[in-house]
């Protein structure tokens, strides 16, 4: 009697299906992790901006207008810019007495845009506003 060597087509298809399922799960997890990472950076940028605005206010008794003029001397680096192509993430509303700077989060990432100073378009925004 001849002994068969190798794998049958069914065994190969089962193995390929398992590999495909694991790959799909890994890609979905990786995509979610990247989105969460970008959202965390946006939140961090907003906190850094809020600290810089408040330092500016302590020095000048007014907030910077327009918002981006405050970058020199108070921000470490420059005003945040979005790295994701096609994603308009940052919105700003600055006057001498108030400010609201928001980052639009991806995937409904738990925004907090409930301040009356913050009136931007639809979307999940993480906002920081004046504390004075």
C-alpha positions, 0 to 999 in steps of 0.5 A: 500500500502506498503512503500519501505524503503532503497535505490535502487541499482541505487542510491547506484551505483551513490553514489559509483561512485561519491565517487570513482571520488572524491577519484581519484581526491584527490589521483592525487592531493596528488601525485602531491603535494608530487612530487612538495614538493620533487622538492622544497627540491631539489631546496633548497638543490642546493641553500644551496650548492651554498652558501656553495661553494661560502663561501668555495671559499672565505675562500680558493680561490678554490672550493672543489674537490671532491664536497662532501669534502666541507660538513664539516664546510660549509654546515649545515648538510651533502651533500644532499642525495635523499630520493626517492628510485630508483631516482638518483637525484644529479649529480656533477662536481667539479674542483678547478676553477668551479663547477656544482651541479644539482638535477634531478627534477621529472615530468619535473619540470622546470629545468635550466641545460643550463650551459656549465659546466653542462653536465649530462644525459637526464632529467630535472635538476635544476643546480647551478654553480660557481659564481666566 
